[in-house]
Amino acid sequence: MDKQLEKLISLHDLDVMIADLNRKDIRKRETEMGLHAEGALEELKELREAFCKNINRKWRGLYNQLTRHYGNAVVPALMGRCAGCLTRLPTAICSDPDRNLKIHTCPTCGRIIYWAD
Amino acid sequence: MKYAVLCKFELSAASREEAIAELLGLFPVGEKSRGLLAGALDVREKVGATVVYSSIALPHCRSILVDKLTVAVGKSQAGIPWPGEMVNTVILFVSPVKHSAPQEHSSFLGHIAGKIRNSGDRIAAAGNQDELLDLLGFQPEEQGE
């Protein structure tokens, strides 16, 4: 898998973790269980800052732009379709065994696509 | 409601990282996805160890790499050093990223919290897989499901 694509997937998961800990219900549950949700949230934000510096500026810019626009920048391909907008993806890309070795974007919505292994 | 889970009653892991890798090994995903999930869970543990009760750890996250709530439960007779204390029961779960998932994630956390509140000591001391899963309100996932 393309290293930048791996980092973009990890950044997306990190953003989901941050969003979750910003949700009252999840934070309340975690606090009830004795987990330090507030402290974890602050540390996750700092980790995100540091992690972003390792991502190519071009892809980071696209990621941020897509996140602002759609709320999610990276989506899986499901049955040959973009899971974000459900557009059918080009067959040539979907059938390429090396499709994750470079970053592909959806021709319709522009989201970054990966294929689950 | 009983959640379908993956289970390994005799974990051989000697560290937190090994325990997470051993349980992720049960997940129906490829090696690359498994590595990325391990990274996400490791980040979550680094910002705050997820020991939720004496000797019970709950590593968890949400990820775009799974398409449904996936839970793996493990038990170690020897104990696993987790930051802060030794644990012998690990409940690892990863929720998907979709519109209904935050609520599903939250309600699963609530389910676990309730079970631990009511039977934490019994869960930590469970002597076999059936007892452990029953106390947690889980059932083993069918092969090939």
Boltz contact constraints between the chains, C-beta under 6 A:
constraints:
  - contact:
      token1: [A, 1]
      token2: [B, 32]
      max_distance: 6.0
  - contact:
      token1: [A, 9]
      token2: [B, 36]
      max_distance: 6.0
  - contact:
      token1: [A, 10]
      token2: [B, 39]
      max_distance: 6.0
  - contact:
      token1: [A, 12]
      token2: [B, 64]
      max_distance: 6.0
  - contact:
      token1: [A, 13]
      token2: [B, 40]
      max_distance: 6.0
  - contact:
      token1: [A, 13]
      token2: [B, 63]
      max_distance: 6.0
  - contact:
      token1: [A, 16]
      token2: [B, 62]
      max_distance: 6.0
  - contact:
      token1: [A, 16]
      token2: [B, 97]
      max_distance: 6.0
  - contact:
      token1: [A, 17]
      token2: [B, 61]
      max_distance: 6.0
  - contact:
      token1: [A, 23]
      token2: [B, 102]
      max_distance: 6.0
  - contact:
      token1: [A, 25]
      token2: [B, 106]
      max_distance: 6.0
  - contact:
      token1: [A, 26]
      token2: [B, 106]
      max_distance: 6.0
  - contact:
      token1: [A, 29]
      token2: [B, 106]
      max_distance: 6.0
  - contact:
      token1: [A, 29]
      token2: [B, 109]
      max_distance: 6.0
  - contact:
      token1: [A, 29]
      token2: [B, 110]
      max_distance: 6.0
  - contact:
      token1: [A, 32]
      token2: [B, 113]
      max_distance: 6.0
  - contact:
      token1: [A, 33]
      token2: [B, 52]
      max_distance: 6.0
  - contact:
      token1: [A, 33]
      token2: [B, 113]
      max_distance: 6.0
  - contact:
      token1: [A, 34]
      token2: [B, 52]
      max_distance: 6.0
  - contact:
      token1: [A, 35]
      token2: [B, 48]
      max_distance: 6.0
  - contact:
      token1: [A, 36]
      token2: [B, 48]
      max_distance: 6.0
  - contact:
      token1: [A, 40]
      token2: [B, 47]
      max_distance: 6.0
  - contact:
      token1: [A, 40]
      token2: [B, 48]
      max_distance: 6.0
  - contact:
      token1: [A, 43]
      token2: [B, 47]
      max_distance: 6.0
  - contact:
      token1: [A, 44]
      token2: [B, 47]
      max_distance: 6.0
  - contact:
      token1: [A, 117]
      token2: [B, 30]
      max_distance: 6.0
  - contact:
      token1: [A, 117]
      token2: [B, 32]
      max_distance: 6.0
  - contact:
      token1: [A, 117]
      token2: [B, 33]
      max_distance: 6.0
